[in-house]
Amino acid sequence: MIHITFFEHGNTQGQTIQGKVGQSLMQAASAADIEGIAADCGGTLTCATCHVMVRPAWQDKMPALSDDEDGMLDFAAASRQPNSRLSCQIKLTEAMDGLEVDLPESQY
């Protein structure tokens, strides 16, 4: 199992959940009822309601940002940051065990 900690906007204490290798970060968050991940499109890359900010220590473990994801991040409700990603595009790997991400103030 992969351990992931989500930090709600403005909170220093996170909520740690477990995900499975090969599962998307969005799927793991949805299964654990993380409130800050709306995932309206279910992971089809047609919305930006699974926006997260990957903490700096983890950025080198992330898959490359695709052109489609890059474009969709421009439509995120919260301001895009240099470490912004769509959680539906992050497939969990063993190397991501302990991953920490911040949630935006809003997905809408």
C-alpha positions as CSV (number, residue, x, y, z in Angstrom):
1,M,0.0,0.0,0.0
2,I,1.1,3.6,-0.7
3,H,0.6,6.2,2.0
4,I,-0.5,9.6,0.9
5,T,-1.1,12.7,3.0
6,F,-3.5,15.4,1.9
7,F,-3.3,18.8,3.4
8,E,-6.4,20.9,3.2
9,H,-5.9,24.6,2.3
10,G,-4.4,26.5,5.3
11,N,-4.0,23.4,7.5
12,T,-0.7,22.1,8.8
13,Q,-2.1,18.8,9.9
14,G,-2.9,16.4,7.0
15,Q,-5.1,13.4,6.5
16,T,-3.2,10.2,5.5
17,I,-4.8,7.6,3.4
18,Q,-3.7,4.4,1.6
19,G,-3.7,3.8,-2.1
20,K,-2.7,0.9,-4.4
21,V,0.2,0.8,-6.9
22,G,-1.3,1.5,-10.4
23,Q,-4.3,3.4,-9.0
24,S,-4.5,7.1,-9.7
25,L,-4.0,9.6,-6.9
26,M,-7.6,10.8,-7.6
27,Q,-9.0,7.3,-7.3
28,A,-7.3,6.8,-4.0
29,A,-8.6,10.2,-2.7
30,S,-12.1,9.4,-3.9
31,A,-12.1,6.0,-2.3
32,A,-11.0,7.6,1.0
33,D,-13.6,10.4,0.7
34,I,-11.1,13.2,0.6
35,E,-13.4,16.2,0.5
36,G,-11.0,18.5,-1.4
37,I,-11.0,16.2,-4.5
38,A,-14.3,16.6,-6.5
39,A,-13.2,14.5,-9.5
40,D,-16.3,15.6,-11.5
41,C,-15.2,13.9,-14.7
42,G,-14.1,10.7,-13.1
43,G,-10.5,10.9,-14.4
44,T,-11.2,11.5,-18.1
45,L,-9.1,14.7,-18.1
46,T,-12.1,16.9,-19.0
47,C,-12.2,19.0,-15.9
48,A,-9.7,20.3,-13.3
49,T,-11.6,19.4,-10.1
50,C,-8.9,17.0,-8.9
51,H,-6.3,19.8,-8.7
52,V,-3.5,19.2,-6.2
53,M,-0.1,20.8,-5.5
54,V,2.6,18.2,-5.1
55,R,5.0,19.2,-2.3
56,P,8.6,19.9,-3.5
57,A,10.2,16.8,-2.1
58,W,8.0,14.6,-4.3
59,Q,8.0,16.5,-7.6
60,D,10.9,14.4,-9.0
61,K,8.8,11.2,-8.4
62,M,5.9,12.5,-10.6
63,P,5.2,11.4,-14.1
64,A,5.8,14.0,-16.8
65,L,3.1,16.6,-17.3
66,S,1.3,16.0,-20.6
67,D,0.2,18.8,-22.9
68,D,-3.4,17.9,-22.2
69,E,-2.9,18.1,-18.4
70,D,-1.0,21.3,-18.8
71,G,-3.8,22.9,-20.7
72,M,-6.5,21.7,-18.4
73,L,-4.7,23.1,-15.4
74,D,-5.4,26.5,-16.9
75,F,-9.1,26.0,-16.1
76,A,-8.5,25.1,-12.4
77,A,-10.7,27.2,-10.0
78,A,-7.7,27.9,-7.7
79,S,-4.7,29.7,-9.1
80,R,-2.3,27.4,-10.8
81,Q,1.0,27.0,-9.0
82,P,4.4,25.7,-10.4
83,N,3.7,22.4,-8.6
84,S,0.1,22.0,-9.7
85,R,-1.0,18.7,-11.0
86,L,-4.3,16.9,-11.7
87,S,-4.5,13.9,-9.4
88,C,-6.2,11.8,-12.1
89,Q,-3.0,11.9,-14.1
90,I,-0.7,10.6,-11.3
91,K,-0.5,6.8,-11.2
92,L,0.8,5.7,-7.8
93,T,4.1,3.8,-7.7
94,E,6.1,2.3,-4.9
95,A,8.4,5.3,-5.1
96,M,5.5,7.5,-4.0
97,D,5.0,5.9,-0.6
98,G,4.7,8.8,1.8
99,L,3.6,11.3,-0.9
100,E,2.4,14.7,0.4
101,V,0.1,17.0,-1.5
102,D,-1.7,20.2,-0.8
103,L,-5.3,20.8,-1.8
104,P,-6.4,24.1,-3.3
105,E,-8.8,26.4,-1.5
106,S,-11.6,25.4,-3.9
107,Q,-12.1,23.1,-6.8
108,Y,-15.1,25.3,-8.1
